[in-house]
């Protein structure tokens, strides 16, 4: 069957409008100048009842001046892992109009040694970010006492 659309039907298509609104003034946003800055922001926003209990994955969303637009909790898992879906990470980054991201997760064991999966995910997100022009600035593994920065360690 062949279907014909009338001209008036074409004008009944929904128009999509994109806009960005923030409740935080640009001048009040925290700026990331180093991995240590990112760690301190993440640590303050992490649920301290879970940091040594279960693994969580979060992403800091940054503008071009590396000011924090927001933080998004990607997933909460179990004792030894959590899922970090690249599509979900970049959906959050695109919705926030972020130019850069800092990904992070905790190791409940207290170990700062990255796993092979941590390294593979980092590379996958780095390449996906290049395609979308959203730079992966760092991957930070946090514990309640310290952190490891992939950027500082040359792993990015």
BAVO-498923 format. One record per atom (N, C-alpha, C, O): atom name; y, x, z. Coordinates in steps of 0.001 Angstrom, whole numbers, plus 500000, padded with zeros to 6 digits. Layout:
// BAVO-498923
name CA, y Y, x X, z Z
...
// end
This chain:
// BAVO-498923
name N, y 498814, x 500837, z 500000
name CA, y 500000, x 500000, z 500000
name C, y 501237, x 500872, z 500000
name O, y 501293, x 501901, z 500674
name N, y 502182, x 500466, z 499270
name CA, y 503430, x 501199, z 499186
name C, y 504480, x 500491, z 500031
name O, y 504637, x 499272, z 499953
name N, y 505190, x 501259, z 500831
name CA, y 506208, x 500694, z 501703
name C, y 507577, x 501172, z 501249
name O, y 507765, x 502351, z 500948
name N, y 508514, x 500266, z 501201
name CA, y 509873, x 500611, z 500804
name C, y 510798, x 500367, z 501988
name O, y 510734, x 499323, z 502638
name N, y 511660, x 501344, z 502261
name CA, y 512635, x 501202, z 503336
name C, y 513959, x 500772, z 502742
name O, y 514399, x 501299, z 501720
name N, y 514571, x 499836, z 503376
name CA, y 515898, x 499437, z 502923
name C, y 516928, x 500421, z 503462
name O, y 516672, x 501144, z 504425
name N, y 518079, x 500436, z 502836
name CA, y 519157, x 501327, z 503268
name C, y 519565, x 500996, z 504703
name O, y 519852, x 501900, z 505488
name N, y 519594, x 499728, z 505047
name CA, y 520000, x 499359, z 506414
name C, y 518971, x 499835, z 507445
name O, y 519345, x 500136, z 508578
name N, y 517707, x 499908, z 507087
name CA, y 516671, x 500395, z 508005
name C, y 516862, x 501874, z 508307
name O, y 516582, x 502323, z 509418
name N, y 517337, x 502634, z 507326
name CA, y 517566, x 504068, z 507543
name C, y 518636, x 504317, z 508597
name O, y 518590, x 505334, z 509290
name N, y 519589, x 503417, z 508729
name CA, y 520658, x 503589, z 509708
name C, y 520234, x 503172, z 511115
name O, y 521013, x 503290, z 512061
name N, y 519010, x 502688, z 511253
name CA, y 518503, x 502290, z 512552
name C, y 517691, x 503399, z 513218
name O, y 517051, x 503174, z 514245
name N, y 517719, x 504578, z 512638
name CA, y 517029, x 505732, z 513206
name C, y 517875, x 506268, z 514356
name O, y 519097, x 506363, z 514242
name N, y 517226, x 506615, z 515459
name CA, y 517950, x 507113, z 516636
name C, y 518600, x 508456, z 516334
name O, y 517996, x 509319, z 515697
name N, y 519818, x 508623, z 516787
name CA, y 520516, x 509892, z 516654
name C, y 520261, x 510711, z 517910
name O, y 520352, x 510198, z 519025
name N, y 519945, x 511972, z 517726
name CA, y 519668, x 512869, z 518841
name C, y 520901, x 513720, z 519092
name O, y 521469, x 514293, z 518163
name N, y 521309, x 513799, z 520347
name CA, y 522452, x 514625, z 520724
name C, y 522005, x 515593, z 521813
name O, y 521396, x 515183, z 522801
name N, y 522302, x 516866, z 521635
name CA, y 521960, x 517870, z 522625
name C, y 523203, x 518234, z 523415
name O, y 524264, x 518474, z 522840
name N, y 523071, x 518274, z 524745
name CA, y 524181, x 518727, z 525582
name C, y 523636, x 519415, z 526808
name O, y 522483, x 519224, z 527194
name N, y 524477, x 520209, z 527406
name CA, y 524096, x 520960, z 528595
name C, y 525123, x 520683, z 529678
name O, y 526324, x 520832, z 529457
name N, y 524649, x 520282, z 530848
name CA, y 525530, x 520043, z 531990
name C, y 524947, x 520756, z 533193
name O, y 523737, x 520729, z 533420
name N, y 525806, x 521385, z 533952
name CA, y 525370, x 522050, z 535168
name C, y 526263, x 521611, z 536310
name O, y 527462, x 521400, z 536128
name N, y 525679, x 521477, z 537478
name CA, y 526460, x 521118, z 538659
name C, y 527065, x 522358, z 539324
name O, y 527869, x 522248, z 540249
name N, y 526669, x 523536, z 538839
name CA, y 527157, x 524793, z 539405
name C, y 528187, x 525390, z 538453
name O, y 527915, x 525574, z 537266
name N, y 529371, x 525691, z 538982
name CA, y 530397, x 526309, z 538151
name C, y 529924, x 527698, z 537715
name O, y 529235, x 528392, z 538463
name N, y 530301, x 528091, z 536499
name CA, y 529896, x 529390, z 535958
name C, y 530291, x 530529, z 536886
name O, y 529544, x 531497, z 537033
name N, y 531451, x 530423, z 537509
name CA, y 531929, x 531492, z 538389
name C, y 531126, x 531582, z 539688
name O, y 531174, x 532606, z 540371
name N, y 530388, x 530523, z 540038
name CA, y 529599, x 530504, z 541275
name C, y 528142, x 530935, z 541078
name O, y 527395, x 531053, z 542049
name N, y 527742, x 531168, z 539844
name CA, y 526341, x 531523, z 539577
name C, y 526058, x 532959, z 540001
name O, y 526889, x 533851, z 539825
name N, y 524869, x 533162, z 540562
name CA, y 524437, x 534503, z 540949
name C, y 524136, x 535323, z 539703
name O, y 523634, x 534796, z 538710
name N, y 524443, x 536610, z 539759
name CA, y 524200, x 537492, z 538619
name C, y 523096, x 538481, z 538955
name O, y 523049, x 539030, z 540056
name N, y 522206, x 538701, z 537990
name CA, y 521117, x 539652, z 538132
name C, y 521563, x 540973, z 537513
name O, y 521803, x 541052, z 536309
name N, y 521670, x 541998, z 538337
name CA, y 522032, x 543322, z 537839
name C, y 520884, x 544312, z 537900
name O, y 520941, x 545390, z 537310
name N, y 519831, x 543926, z 538630
name CA, y 518684, x 544818, z 538800
name C, y 517467, x 543992, z 539207
name O, y 517576, x 542808, z 539525
name N, y 516313, x 544642, z 539188
name CA, y 515093, x 543965, z 539637
name C, y 515192, x 543603, z 541117
name O, y 514642, x 542592, z 541554
name N, y 515888, x 544424, z 541871
name CA, y 516055, x 544153, z 543307
name C, y 516837, x 542850, z 543520
name O, y 516510, x 542063, z 544408
name N, y 517867, x 542631, z 542702
name CA, y 518630, x 541376, z 542780
name C, y 517715, x 540190, z 542507
name O, y 517731, x 539196, z 543233
name N, y 516914, x 540309, z 541444
name CA, y 516001, x 539222, z 541070
name C, y 515003, x 538956, z 542198
name O, y 514746, x 537804, z 542546
name N, y 514444, x 540027, z 542767
name CA, y 513475, x 539883, z 543859
name C, y 514092, x 539138, z 545040
name O, y 513468, x 538233, z 545594
name N, y 515315, x 539511, z 545430
name CA, y 515945, x 538862, z 546588
name C, y 516222, x 537387, z 546331
name O, y 516065, x 536561, z 547230
name N, y 516632, x 537052, z 545111
name CA, y 516850, x 535635, z 544777
name C, y 515524, x 534889, z 544817
name O, y 515426, x 533819, z 545419
name N, y 514506, x 535453, z 544177
name CA, y 513191, x 534813, z 544163
name C, y 512636, x 534635, z 545573
name O, y 512116, x 533572, z 545911
name N, y 512749, x 535670, z 546387
name CA, y 512211, x 535614, z 547745
name C, y 512894, x 534519, z 548564
name O, y 512243, x 533828, z 549347
name N, y 514197, x 534364, z 548386
name CA, y 514922, x 533315, z 549123
name C, y 514485, x 531915, z 548690
name O, y 514487, x 530981, z 549492
name N, y 514109, x 531776, z 547411
name CA, y 513745, x 530466, z 546883
name C, y 512250, x 530177, z 546939
name O, y 511819, x 529068, z 546623
name N, y 511461, x 531166, z 547339
name CA, y 510008, x 530994, z 547411
name C, y 509646, x 530235, z 548675
name O, y 510319, x 530379, z 549696
name N, y 508610, x 529445, z 548625
name CA, y 508114, x 528739, z 549801
name C, y 507357, x 529761, z 550656
name O, y 506253, x 530169, z 550295
name N, y 507936, x 530175, z 551774
name CA, y 507343, x 531216, z 552623
name C, y 506032, x 530777, z 553275
name O, y 505282, x 531614, z 553776
name N, y 505749, x 529464, z 553274
name CA, y 504471, x 528985, z 553777
name C, y 503347, x 529199, z 552762
name O, y 502170, x 529062, z 553096
name N, y 503715, x 529536, z 551518
name CA, y 502711, x 529693, z 550463
name C, y 502599, x 531116, z 549926
name O, y 501616, x 531434, z 549256
name N, y 503566, x 531973, z 550196
name CA, y 503617, x 533288, z 549561
name C, y 502384, x 534146, z 549870
name O, y 501967, x 534948, z 549035
name N, y 501801, x 533984, z 551058
name CA, y 500590, x 534733, z 551410
name C, y 499351, x 533833, z 551410
name O, y 498286, x 534230, z 551882
name N, y 499500, x 532626, z 550880
name CA, y 498422, x 531650, z 550908
name C, y 497856, x 531356, z 549515
name O, y 496658, x 531509, z 549278
name N, y 498738, x 530929, z 548594
name CA, y 498303, x 530611, z 547232
name C, y 499265, x 531210, z 546214
name O, y 500426, x 531488, z 546516
name N, y 498755, x 531399, z 545005
name CA, y 499564, x 532016, z 543958
name C, y 500428, x 530958, z 543264
name O, y 499975, x 529854, z 542964
name N, y 501689, x 531338, z 543021
name CA, y 502633, x 530489, z 542311
name C, y 503300, x 531311, z 541215
name O, y 503392, x 532534, z 541312
name N, y 503759, x 530633, z 540179
name CA, y 504421, x 531292, z 539057
name C, y 505761, x 530600, z 538835
name O, y 505824, x 529379, z 538697
name N, y 506829, x 531390, z 538801
name CA, y 508176, x 530843, z 538643
name C, y 508926, x 531644, z 537591
name O, y 508565, x 532779, z 537278
name N, y 509969, x 531039, z 537054
name CA, y 510788, x 531719, z 536054
name C, y 512265, x 531520, z 536392
name O, y 512716, x 530405, z 536657
name N, y 513003, x 532627, z 536376
name CA, y 514461, x 532580, z 536502
name C, y 515029, x 532444, z 535104
name O, y 514660, x 533197, z 534203
name N, y 515916, x 531497, z 534920
name CA, y 516537, x 531238, z 533633
name C, y 517954, x 531802, z 533667
name O, y 518740, x 531464, z 534551
name N, y 518277, x 532665, z 532699
name CA, y 519547, x 533394, z 532728
name C, y 520362, x 533160, z 531455
name O, y 519814, x 532948, z 530373
name N, y 521684, x 533206, z 531617
name CA, y 522549, x 533142, z 530437
name C, y 522781, x 534549, z 529886
name O, y 522167, x 535505, z 530359
name N, y 523655, x 534684, z 528898
name CA, y 523879, x 535983, z 528254
name C, y 524467, x 537018, z 529211
name O, y 524268, x 538218, z 529026
name N, y 525189, x 536559, z 530227
name CA, y 525782, x 537462, z 531216
name C, y 524815, x 537750, z 532357
name O, y 525204, x 538342, z 533364
name N, y 523567, x 537339, z 532210
name CA, y 522508, x 537490, z 533211
name C, y 522848, x 536790, z 534524
name O, y 522499, x 537250, z 535611
name N, y 523542, x 535660, z 534383
name CA, y 523794, x 534803, z 535540
name C, y 522717, x 533734, z 535579
name O, y 522281, x 533236, z 534541
name N, y 522296, x 533388, z 536778
name CA, y 521177, x 532469, z 536967
name C, y 521601, x 531034, z 536669
name O, y 522485, x 530474, z 537318
name N, y 520941, x 530459, z 535664
name CA, y 521150, x 529046, z 535330
name C, y 520272, x 528162, z 536206
name O, y 520628, x 527022, z 536507
name N, y 519124, x 528695, z 536613
name CA, y 518223, x 527928, z 537450
name C, y 516900, x 528646, z 537621
name O, y 516664, x 529700, z 537030
name N, y 516052, x 528064, z 538431
name CA, y 514701, x 528577, z 538637
name C, y 513757, x 527415, z 538380
name O, y 514032, x 526277, z 538762
name N, y 512639, x 527715, z 537728
name CA, y 511662, x 526678, z 537419
name C, y 510295, x 527119, z 537918
name O, y 509832, x 528215, z 537603
name N, y 509657, x 526257, z 538696
name CA, y 508299, x 526533, z 539162
name C, y 507327, x 526074, z 538086
name O, y 507168, x 524877, z 537846
name N, y 506683, x 527035, z 537443
name CA, y 505789, x 526756, z 536326
name C, y 504460, x 526202, z 536818
name O, y 503944, x 525229, z 536268
name N, y 503904, x 526829, z 537864
name CA, y 502609, x 526368, z 538352
name C, y 502318, x 526864, z 539752
name O, y 502895, x 527842, z 540229
name N, y 501404, x 526159, z 540394
name CA, y 500847, x 526552, z 541677
name C, y 499341, x 526536, z 541506
name O, y 498778, x 525564, z 541003
name N, y 498690, x 527607, z 541922
name CA, y 497256, x 527721, z 541712
name C, y 496487, x 527846, z 543003
name O, y 496754, x 527157, z 543987
name N, y 495520, x 528750, z 542970
name CA, y 494671, x 528971, z 544127
name C, y 494922, x 530337, z 544733
name O, y 495990, x 530924, z 544560
name N, y 493931, x 530831, z 545439
name CA, y 494047, x 532111, z 546134
name C, y 494145, x 533278, z 545168
name O, y 494864, x 534246, z 545419
name N, y 493412, x 533181, z 544053
name CA, y 493323, x 534344, z 543162
name C, y 493958, x 534147, z 541794
name O, y 493780, x 534995, z 540919
name N, y 494685, x 533068, z 541577
name CA, y 495309, x 532918, z 540275
name C, y 496003, x 531587, z 540087
name O, y 495818, x 530642, z 540854
name N, y 496814, x 531544, z 539032
name CA, y 497487, x 530320, z 538612
name C, y 497678, x 530391, z 537107
name O, y 497608, x 531472, z 536521
name N, y 497916, x 529267, z 536487
name CA, y 498077, x 529191, z 535036
name C, y 499567, x 529258, z 534702
name O, y 500381, x 528559, z 535305
name N, y 499905, x 530097, z 533749
name CA, y 501282, x 530195, z 533269
name C, y 501267, x 529934, z 531766
name O, y 501070, x 530854, z 530972
name N, y 501475, x 528694, z 531388
name CA, y 501446, x 528287, z 529990
name C, y 502748, x 528714, z 529316
name O, y 503819, x 528252, z 529711
name N, y 502680, x 529587, z 528305
name CA, y 503905, x 530042, z 527624
name C, y 504753, x 528902, z 527073
name O, y 505980, x 528993, z 527063
name N, y 504118, x 527843, z 526619
name CA, y 504887, x 526709, z 526066
name C, y 505750, x 526065, z 527134
name O, y 506899, x 525705, z 526879
name N, y 505196, x 525921, z 528334
name CA, y 505960, x 525311, z 529429
name C, y 507117, x 526218, z 529838
name O, y 508218, x 525742, z 530114
name N, y 506865, x 527518, z 529875
name CA, y 507907, x 528478, z 530238
name C, y 509070, x 528398, z 529254
name O, y 510232, x 528365, z 529659
name N, y 508753, x 528367, z 527959
name CA, y 509821, x 528358, z 526963
name C, y 510453, x 526982, z 526781
name O, y 511594, x 526894, z 526328
name N, y 509747, x 525912, z 527120
name CA, y 510385, x 524599, z 527134
name C, y 511504, x 524597, z 528174
name O, y 512605, x 524113, z 527910
name N, y 511214, x 525140, z 529355
name CA, y 512233, x 525216, z 530413
name C, y 513407, x 526084, z 529965
name O, y 514565, x 525724, z 530172
name N, y 513104, x 527224, z 529353
name CA, y 514168, x 528126, z 528893
name C, y 515019, x 527465, z 527817
name O, y 516243, x 527590, z 527838
name N, y 514398, x 526774, z 526890
name CA, y 515145, x 526105, z 525822
name C, y 515990, x 524961, z 526374
name O, y 517133, x 524776, z 525955
name N, y 515438, x 524197, z 527307
name CA, y 516199, x 523082, z 527888
name C, y 517421, x 523570, z 528656
name O, y 518453, x 522900, z 528685
name N, y 517300, x 524745, z 529278
name CA, y 518424, x 525294, z 530043
name C, y 519375, x 526089, z 529156
name O, y 520411, x 526563, z 529624
name N, y 519029, x 526238, z 527875
name CA, y 519820, x 527036, z 526942
name C, y 519908, x 528490, z 527412
name O, y 520945, x 529141, z 527281
name N, y 518806, x 528978, z 527957
name CA, y 518752, x 530344, z 528499
name C, y 518693, x 531377, z 527376
name O, y 518097, x 531142, z 526325
name N, y 519312, x 532507, z 527618
name CA, y 519250, x 533641, z 526695
name C, y 518221, x 534663, z 527149
name O, y 517753, x 535478, z 526354
name N, y 517873, x 534617, z 528421
name CA, y 516903, x 535552, z 528972
name C, y 516143, x 534911, z 530114
name O, y 516594, x 533938, z 530719
name N, y 514975, x 535479, z 530397
name CA, y 514167, x 534982, z 531513
name C, y 513595, x 536149, z 532301
name O, y 513365, x 537234, z 531767
name N, y 513372, x 535898, z 533578
name CA, y 512631, x 536805, z 534445
name C, y 511480, x 535970, z 534979
name O, y 511686, x 534989, z 535693
name N, y 510259, x 536375, z 534623
name CA, y 509088, x 535657, z 535119
name C, y 508610, x 536317, z 536399
name O, y 508834, x 537509, z 536610
name N, y 507956, x 535550, z 537248
name CA, y 507495, x 536110, z 538516
name C, y 506314, x 535320, z 539049
name O, y 506162, x 534125, z 538795
name N, y 505499, x 536020, z 539784
name CA, y 504428, x 535364, z 540523
name C, y 504132, x 536200, z 541751
name O, y 504458, x 537386, z 541811
name N, y 503512, x 535564, z 542723
name CA, y 503162, x 536264, z 543961
name C, y 501692, x 536637, z 543951
name O, y 500881, x 536009, z 543270
name N, y 501366, x 537647, z 544699
name CA, y 499975, x 538019, z 544960
name C, y 499730, x 537777, z 546448
name O, y 500183, x 538562, z 547280
name N, y 499016, x 536697, z 546797
name CA, y 498759, x 536399, z 548210
name C, y 498060, x 537540, z 548942
name O, y 498186, x 537658, z 550161
name N, y 497329, x 538378, z 548217
name CA, y 496615, x 539498, z 548841
name C, y 497575, x 540561, z 549369
name O, y 497196, x 541377, z 550209
name N, y 498808, x 540554, z 548883
name CA, y 499773, x 541586, z 549264
name C, y 499756, x 542776, z 548325
name O, y 500596, x 543668, z 548449
name N, y 498819, x 542809, z 547389
name CA, y 498730, x 543905, z 546421
name C, y 499812, x 543760, z 545355
name O, y 500080, x 542660, z 544871
name N, y 500420, x 544873, z 545000
name CA, y 501442, x 544867, z 543949
name C, y 500895, x 545360, z 542612
name O, y 501641, x 545488, z 541642
name N, y 499606, x 545635, z 542562
name CA, y 499002, x 546137, z 541327
name C, y 498824, x 544988, z 540334
name O, y 498176, x 543991, z 540653
name N, y 499402, x 545119, z 539116
name CA, y 499233, x 544058, z 538125
name C, y 497800, x 544015, z 537582
name O, y 497163, x 545053, z 537401
name N, y 497316, x 542823, z 537330
name CA, y 495991, x 542666, z 536736
name C, y 496107, x 542795, z 535214
name O, y 497204, x 542785, z 534655
name N, y 494960, x 542915, z 534569
name CA, y 494948, x 542960, z 533109
name C, y 495552, x 541668, z 532545
name O, y 496271, x 541702, z 531546
name N, y 495259, x 540529, z 533188
name CA, y 495806, x 539239, z 532748
name C, y 497330, x 539211, z 532902
name O, y 498030, x 538648, z 532060
name N, y 497846, x 539819, z 533984
name CA, y 499293, x 539901, z 534181
name C, y 499942, x 540665, z 533026
name O, y 500967, x 540248, z 532489
name N, y 499330, x 541785, z 532657
name CA, y 499870, x 542620, z 531581
name C, y 499794, x 541914, z 530231
name O, y 500730, x 541992, z 529436
name N, y 498674, x 541219, z 529966
name CA, y 498513, x 540505, z 528697
name C, y 499508, x 539356, z 528580
name O, y 500106, x 539159, z 527522
name N, y 499686, x 538601, z 529653
name CA, y 500645, x 537496, z 529636
name C, y 502058, x 538016, z 529400
name O, y 502826, x 537418, z 528646
name N, y 502396, x 539116, z 530038
name CA, y 503725, x 539700, z 529867
name C, y 503987, x 540026, z 528405
name O, y 505055, x 539709, z 527881
name N, y 503032, x 540650, z 527749
name CA, y 503202, x 541005, z 526332
name C, y 503287, x 539758, z 525454
name O, y 504079, x 539713, z 524513
name N, y 502475, x 538753, z 525758
name CA, y 502498, x 537507, z 524995
name C, y 503875, x 536840, z 525101
name O, y 504433, x 536391, z 524099
name N, y 504413, x 536780, z 526319
name CA, y 505724, x 536155, z 526532
name C, y 506847, x 536983, z 525922
name O, y 507830, x 536433, z 525426
name N, y 506704, x 538288, z 525958
name CA, y 507708, x 539164, z 525349
name C, y 507802, x 538878, z 523849
name O, y 508901, x 538741, z 523311
name N, y 506654, x 538789, z 523174
name CA, y 506637, x 538548, z 521732
name C, y 507109, x 537139, z 521384
name O, y 507837, x 536953, z 520409
name N, y 506703, x 536152, z 522169
name CA, y 507157, x 534783, z 521931
name C, y 508665, x 534687, z 522121
name O, y 509355, x 534018, z 521352
name N, y 509164, x 535353, z 523140
name CA, y 510599, x 535361, z 523404
name C, y 511390, x 535999, z 522278
name O, y 512486, x 535540, z 521959
name N, y 510861, x 537040, z 521674
name CA, y 511539, x 537682, z 520546
name C, y 511695, x 536700, z 519393
name O, y 512744, x 536648, z 518751
name N, y 510654, x 535928, z 519133
name CA, y 510699, x 534937, z 518058
name C, y 511768, x 533878, z 518338
name O, y 512476, x 533450, z 517427
name N, y 511880, x 533458, z 519600
name CA, y 512831, x 532415, z 519987
name C, y 514211, x 532959, z 520355
name O, y 515125, x 532190, z 520654
name N, y 514361, x 534283, z 520332
name CA, y 515597, x 534957, z 520742
name C, y 515943, x 534656, z 522203
name O, y 517106, x 534467, z 522562
name N, y 514904, x 534619, z 523025
name CA, y 515041, x 534497, z 524482
name C, y 514345, x 535726, z 525052
name O, y 513118, x 535822, z 525021
name N, y 515122, x 536654, z 525565
name CA, y 514578, x 537946, z 525975
name C, y 513863, x 537860, z 527325
name O, y 514387, x 537317, z 528298
name N, y 512652, x 538413, z 527348
name CA, y 511944, x 538583, z 528618
name C, y 512496, x 539844, z 529258
name O, y 512208, x 540952, z 528806
name N, y 513287, x 539678, z 530307
name CA, y 513969, x 540799, z 530951
name C, y 513087, x 541525, z 531961
name O, y 513218, x 542734, z 532153
name N, y 512188, x 540782, z 532606
name CA, y 511327, x 541412, z 533606
name C, y 510201, x 540465, z 533991
name O, y 510282, x 539253, z 533790
name N, y 509164, x 541044, z 534541
name CA, y 508080, x 540302, z 535191
name C, y 507960, x 540928, z 536572
name O, y 507685, x 542121, z 536704
name N, y 508163, x 540131, z 537576
name CA, y 508174, x 540639, z 538946
name C, y 507017, x 540032, z 539725
name O, y 506863, x 538813, z 539795
name N, y 506208, x 540909, z 540308
name CA, y 505162, x 540483, z 541231
name C, y 505759, x 540606, z 542623
name O, y 506257, x 541668, z 542998
name N, y 505710, x 539529, z 543385
name CA, y 506333, x 539576, z 544705
name C, y 505303, x 539366, z 545813
name O, y 504282, x 538698, z 545647
name N, y 505623, x 539959, z 546923
name CA, y 504925, x 539699, z 548182
name C, y 506023, x 539468, z 549220
name O, y 507209, x 539604, z 548920
name N, y 505626, x 539124, z 550418
name CA, y 506638, x 538896, z 551458
name C, y 507339, x 540181, z 551874
name O, y 508410, x 540138, z 552481
name N, y 506740, x 541326, z 551550
name CA, y 507304, x 542607, z 551985
name C, y 507924, x 543439, z 550871
name O, y 508786, x 544275, z 551140
name N, y 507499, x 543227, z 549608
name CA, y 507982, x 544092, z 548541
name C, y 507769, x 543438, z 547181
name O, y 507418, x 542262, z 547092
name N, y 507985, x 544213, z 546127
name CA, y 507829, x 543699, z 544770
name C, y 507501, x 544833, z 543813
name O, y 507700, x 546009, z 544119
name N, y 506992, x 544449, z 542643
name CA, y 506793, x 545372, z 541540
name C, y 507499, x 544802, z 540325
name O, y 507304, x 543636, z 539981
name N, y 508313, x 545611, z 539678
name CA, y 509027, x 545220, z 538477
name C, y 508364, x 545856, z 537269
name O, y 508263, x 547081, z 537195
name N, y 507912, x 545045, z 536322
name CA, y 507336, x 545579, z 535090
name C, y 508377, x 546403, z 534330
name O, y 508042, x 547437, z 533751
name N, y 509631, x 545957, z 534326
name CA, y 510684, x 546699, z 533620
name C, y 510895, x 548074, z 534255
name O, y 510977, x 549081, z 533551
name N, y 510980, x 548113, z 535562
name CA, y 511198, x 549388, z 536250
name C, y 510026, x 550346, z 536066
name O, y 510216, x 551561, z 536028
name N, y 508815, x 549801, z 535951
name CA, y 507614, x 550619, z 535818
name C, y 507288, x 550968, z 534369
name O, y 506287, x 551635, z 534107
name N, y 508124, x 550523, z 533420
name CA, y 507888, x 550814, z 532003
name C, y 506741, x 550021, z 531416
name O, y 506164, x 550434, z 530411
name N, y 506392, x 548892, z 532015
name CA, y 505285, x 548070, z 531548
name C, y 505740, x 546926, z 530647
name O, y 504926, x 546113, z 530211
name N, y 507018, x 546868, z 530375
name CA, y 507554, x 545783, z 529563
name C, y 507771, x 546306, z 528192
name O, y 508222, x 545569, z 527315
// end
